[in-house]
């Protein structure tokens, strides 16, 4: 679930059910400051939790490569 470790800031990919389908969301948490810095939610829905997780992981990887 953990995708990025940079000091006390970490990004997590999770999934949630929405109307019988699934979405991914990425949450950037600053554990040092004890707050959520940012959350992104997919516009698309996926038939399975695994498909949503894979798509979220791919999106996070693309964001990391853009840095």
Backbone as numpy.savetxt, mean C-alpha at the origin, in Angstrom:
# Nx Ny Nz CAx CAy CAz Cx Cy Cz
4.34 -7.84 4.18 3.52 -6.66 4.18 4.39 -5.41 4.18
5.50 -5.44 4.86 6.38 -4.29 4.92 7.14 -4.18 3.61
7.17 -2.97 3.05 7.79 -2.81 1.74 8.96 -1.85 1.75
9.03 -0.96 2.71 10.07 0.06 2.67 10.50 0.39 4.09
11.79 0.31 4.35 12.34 0.69 5.66 13.31 1.84 5.46
12.97 3.01 5.90 13.85 4.17 5.81 13.77 4.87 7.16
14.69 4.53 8.07 14.61 5.06 9.42 13.37 4.53 10.11
12.58 5.44 10.63 11.33 5.07 11.27 10.13 5.25 10.36
10.34 5.45 9.06 9.25 5.60 8.10 9.15 4.31 7.30
7.93 3.76 7.27 7.72 2.49 6.56 6.46 2.57 5.71
6.47 1.87 4.58 5.30 1.79 3.70 4.76 0.37 3.75
3.44 0.27 3.83 2.77 -1.02 3.89 1.73 -1.11 2.79
1.62 -2.28 2.17 0.57 -2.55 1.20 -0.43 -3.48 1.88
-1.69 -3.07 1.85 -2.75 -3.90 2.42 -3.91 -3.94 1.45
-4.85 -4.83 1.71 -6.04 -4.93 0.87 -7.28 -4.79 1.73
-8.38 -4.44 1.08 -9.66 -4.34 1.76 -10.77 -4.73 0.79
-11.79 -5.35 1.32 -12.94 -5.72 0.50 -13.84 -4.50 0.32
-14.33 -4.36 -0.91 -15.22 -3.25 -1.23 -16.28 -3.77 -2.20
-17.50 -3.90 -1.74 -18.62 -4.36 -2.57 -18.33 -5.70 -3.25
-17.76 -6.64 -2.52 -17.50 -7.97 -3.07 -16.23 -8.08 -3.88
-15.54 -6.98 -4.11 -14.26 -6.99 -4.80 -13.22 -6.41 -3.84
-11.99 -6.30 -4.32 -10.90 -5.88 -3.43 -10.16 -4.69 -4.01
-9.65 -3.86 -3.13 -8.79 -2.73 -3.50 -7.50 -2.86 -2.70
-6.43 -2.25 -3.19 -5.19 -2.18 -2.41 -5.09 -0.77 -1.86
-4.37 -0.65 -0.77 -4.01 0.67 -0.29 -2.60 0.62 0.27
-1.90 1.70 0.07 -0.52 1.86 0.54 -0.54 2.94 1.61
0.02 2.62 2.75 0.07 3.58 3.85 1.52 3.83 4.24
1.90 5.08 4.32 3.24 5.50 4.72 3.15 5.99 6.16
3.83 5.28 7.06 3.75 5.57 8.49 5.10 6.04 9.00
5.10 7.14 9.74 6.29 7.64 10.41 6.17 7.22 11.88
6.86 6.14 12.24 6.77 5.62 13.60 7.44 6.54 14.61
8.46 7.28 14.18 9.13 8.22 15.08 8.21 9.35 15.50
7.45 9.88 14.55 6.51 10.97 14.84 5.14 10.43 15.26
4.97 9.12 15.16 3.72 8.44 15.50 2.53 8.99 14.72
2.70 9.06 13.38 1.57 9.48 12.55 1.62 8.85 11.17
0.48 8.87 10.51 0.37 8.40 9.13 0.69 9.58 8.24
1.69 9.40 7.40 2.10 10.49 6.51 1.20 10.59 5.29
0.82 9.43 4.74 0.05 9.44 3.49 -0.56 8.06 3.28
-1.72 8.03 2.62 -2.34 6.78 2.19 -2.81 6.94 0.76
-2.61 5.91 -0.02 -3.09 5.85 -1.40 -4.02 4.65 -1.53
-5.11 4.82 -2.27 -6.07 3.72 -2.49 -6.23 3.55 -3.99
-6.31 2.30 -4.43 -6.45 2.03 -5.86 -7.80 2.51 -6.38
-7.80 2.98 -7.61 -9.04 3.35 -8.29 -9.73 2.11 -8.83
-8.94 1.11 -9.16 -9.46 -0.13 -9.72 -9.84 -1.10 -8.62
-10.74 -2.03 -8.95 -11.06 -3.11 -8.03 -10.58 -4.42 -8.65
-10.37 -5.42 -7.79 -9.82 -6.70 -8.22 -10.72 -7.81 -7.71
-10.78 -8.90 -8.45 -11.67 -10.01 -8.11 -11.22 -10.76 -6.86
-9.90 -10.79 -6.62 -9.39 -11.53 -5.47 -8.46 -10.66 -4.64
-8.33 -11.04 -3.38 -7.42 -10.33 -2.48 -5.98 -10.43 -2.99
-5.60 -11.60 -3.49 -4.24 -11.80 -3.99 -3.93 -10.90 -5.18
-4.90 -10.73 -6.08 -4.69 -9.86 -7.24 -4.52 -8.40 -6.80
-5.31 -7.98 -5.82 -5.18 -6.62 -5.30 -3.83 -6.43 -4.63
-3.39 -7.42 -3.86 -2.09 -7.34 -3.17 -0.95 -7.25 -4.18
-1.00 -8.09 -5.21 0.04 -8.07 -6.25 0.09 -6.71 -6.95
-1.07 -6.16 -7.27 -1.13 -4.86 -7.94 -0.61 -3.76 -7.01
-0.95 -3.83 -5.73 -0.45 -2.84 -4.77 1.05 -2.92 -4.60
1.58 -4.15 -4.52 3.03 -4.32 -4.42 3.74 -3.75 -5.65
3.16 -3.99 -6.83 3.75 -3.46 -8.07 3.71 -1.94 -8.08
2.63 -1.35 -7.60 2.51 0.10 -7.56 3.54 0.70 -6.60
3.70 0.08 -5.45 4.68 0.56 -4.48 6.10 0.45 -5.05
6.38 -0.64 -5.72 7.70 -0.82 -6.33 7.96 0.29 -7.37
6.96 0.60 -8.17 7.09 1.66 -9.17 7.33 3.01 -8.50
6.65 3.26 -7.39 6.87 4.52 -6.65 8.29 4.59 -6.12
8.79 3.47 -5.60 10.16 3.44 -5.05 11.18 3.69 -6.15
10.93 3.18 -7.35 11.87 3.37 -8.46 11.87 4.80 -8.98
10.76 5.52 -8.76 10.67 6.92 -9.18 11.45 7.86 -8.29
11.83 7.40 -7.10 12.55 8.28 -6.17 13.88 8.67 -6.69
